[in-house]
Amino acid sequence: MKTHLLLCTFTAICLGCIASQAQEYEYVPFVRENVEWFDGDKYRFIGDTIVEGKTYKKCYQSNSCPFEDNMRLYGLAREEDRVVYCLRPSDEQEEMVEEIIYDFRAEKAGDRVYLSWENTYDENECIIAQIDTILVNDGKRRRIELQDSYQGIYIEGIGSIGPSQGLFHLLFTIPTEIGYTYHILDYVKNIETGEYEYVNGRKDPCEMEYEYTPYVKECCFGYYHYDPGDVRGYDLDQFYHYFITGEKVVDGKTYKQLVESRNCNFSSGTEVALVREENQKVYLLDGTREWLLYDFSLEKGDIFTVEADSPLNPTGKELKIPVTHDYVTYWVGQVRKVIFLEGYSPWIEGLGTTDRLPLRPFDPDCGTQCGDKLYYQRIDDEFDYLDNIYNRFDIIEPCTSSVSTTEADALRIARTPDALVVTLPGDGYRLAELIDTTGRLVWCEYLDGEPGEVSVPTTALAPGVYVVALTDNRGKRTVQKVGWQ
């Protein structure tokens, strides 16, 4: 297996063209329209606005197909003399402050730049390690590598390509809200021509063919109780598991069993209802009465009716809920329809809602702000959905085998005097990380998706407990704790 360090990760960037040494260099700005960035969400600059006499472009974020169906204003940025600035709230949120995202003025190794998203000991001062020129489609662009930086490399017109808070994530949010959430740039695309300027594994999910994903299938749903009044916000002692399994025929209709369990095995659980699906409608049989649970055939402008005596209705009176909008959104590896109902949580095709158990009533002491949040959906041994509860690695929920048991056991980690050698559990892995118990990224390295091993250097590692995290092509993370002395 080959691994790629930050210096050599940017490969095959010239797509669909013949590279020519005669190509002329011309600076390409970062802040420009008709370009789309994607890292799990999409970002585009669309239109201008003026703040305190300065003209900024508006950055929009979306997770829908098409982009315009669910785009929301994410922040403001401008570019002047090859320096990119963003306008974001201050720590106290009392005023907006302008900070530097990228500085493309550096000319040679040893030059210094000051980037707001680089947490250094010298007030965001970064030293340039290397500058070279790469081919991007029909032109050349300068690639800048930072010295002693986990963010690594940024490129003219593209920005940071690594696990980064420097692309869009730090730019328009309050620093204290960011934590240590790292994102990888998947592609940069000209949305007028469809031509890609950069691709790292995944291309535009909206180019994938849409296929309906059923809700009723052999699977397991895991939920945890959420209460914003709690210090942690979630209750680790209240995990619920719902299994859709088996078959029963009632009045000529074939249902699957909906089994509730506090364990990882449905055989120890209790059947609470029967469910079936027909024409993208999900029905729930509660005793002898059948109720409509979800209707994924609904479209914008339709009305979803909930009968007064339905066990899904907490009000006791008939509800007629308008569908405010619907769109096809991209999911991990596929696209799915999402339906928004006025005053209710959205329905996600194949998952239902992510914040309410199908049969559990509202908590009168907590109101609508708390409830039960979907933690995962597992089909066989694969996770179709996994919310790692904000990447809190102290959470141990035994049924999420990809996080704590099965896949963690599959990680073979050997210790050498100066490294931890991790055997990858298969192919398709794109990123390896070492994270300390505070969530701080200690080390990372790009992978090329091939099976094999990755070596984590430990010569400068302080004794303690760390988390080894592997991220695959679908964005799923496999983590395992490891001690170092």
Summary of the structure (lengths in Angstrom):
residues: 485
radius of gyration: 24.7
end to end distance: 28.3
largest distance: 78.1
contacts: 1420
relative contact order: 0.11
helix: 5%
strand: 49%
